[in-house]
Amino acid sequence: MRASPVVLRVAARIDRHRFATLTVIAAAIIYSAAIRAAAKPFWHDEIFTILLADLPSLTDVWGAMHDGVDLAPPLTTLLTRVVRGWLGEGPIVTRLVPIASFVAMLFVLFEFVRRRSNATAAVTAALFPILTAAYRHSYEARAYALMMALFAIALFAWAEAAAGRSRTRNLILLALALAAGMWNHYYAVLTYVPVACGEAVRTWRSRQLDRGVFAAVALSVVPSLPMLALASAASAQSATFWSPASFDQIVETYYFLLEPLFVRRFAVVLIILLVVIGLSWLKKTGKQAEPHQLPPHETAALLAAVLVPIAGVLLGVFVTGVFVPRYALPAVAGISLLVALAIPRSTRAELVLPLVLLVSTAELLFPVARIGDPFEARPVLVDALKSPGPTAITGGLTYLQLWYYAPAALKPRLVYIADPSSARRLTGSDTIDLGLLALSRWTTVGAVPFAAFRLQHRTFRVYAYGSGWLLDRLRESGAELEEREAEASAQLYIVRLRAAD
């Protein structure tokens, strides 16, 4: 397949103006993510990040983490604390860390491909993550966007150091990215997998150990040692975690990562991608296009990056006992790189992919409907809280969001009744109850133990919204449940405990 002069000219022009190209991409992504962040209320996990970030001191943050308030390491929380301290509160400011992290990943993917192919293919690598599950985590105040960015940075720094380019700087960057990853999410240990696989191939081919890379990887472990105490606190809950690891999650995880491509409006993109890639290889006859400059050890590393979901499930099944598909989000970086490099270099097909992606992602710049205040959307609950006495929410996930958005005057009346033993027995998991009880020890969140609550309140209200164990437990005890009102997916009950209970 002959190199296309048109593609060569376009690639050369993009390369000359790559900073302007990246600036446009970054501006579009930041704007798109910002309008979605502004329209989306914080949900359960994000509120954990916010409440921890707003604790009075770093000592309190560390103490709360050690107490099991959050089962993730503290880096994203600490960065969120800094941003909120500088710029104030708000849905966009609070989510600046993930937005910036997602953009950083796109920049790294662009530069990785540009150095091994051309700027046209690099645009494909930078745009492809937008059509995956990675994008919706770019405006979520949790660890996943930063996890993806650090994964991409580590992979890039390793490949550049192995190639001998700015070796000292890239070795330092490799060590820092690996270490920061472990401070950000325990499953960032998967970042070591593609680096180890690539380095193993490189060592086998050269019959020589790269001491610099080995030292960088080894040194990255040292800053992670303080995480052992937090990891121990988290692992104590693994047996009753809400998402135990299983081999079935391998397929589930790949579907989760690429699910947006199966949505109707993006399905055509997937079809075009497959057709373009297929035709480009079927037509590889006669004079070949210039091959990609991808040595075997980098190919091995990228393949290992794509297989991160399998490695994550195996880690969950045999070591940690837990796994959630979003823990494998860094695999998006590997998938994006392979998609961009799957087309023979400087062919017309290589120009089609970024054009298709640009057209398909343009809709993300359109305004989105704002989701209303989740508390104000529940007038039955609002009216109930205006009456004396507590109102308990059945679902832990729904409780924290309602509590967060409730007016300060009504917050003390909105409670979550927690009982880890009942939760384990009736739902199989006590993660939410343990987390909310720990959070209540460091904040004003109204999670109260069931045993203490029933001694103080013989009659109270229960707002059944979200899954939980409370109603089943009350019925077991013979409590009287009188349904008073109902609204969307929720019912309000008056509960009267038996005198003997």
Summary of the structure (lengths in Angstrom):
residues: 501
radius of gyration: 25.4
end to end distance: 80.6
largest distance: 89.1
contacts: 1726
relative contact order: 0.12
helix: 67%
strand: 7%
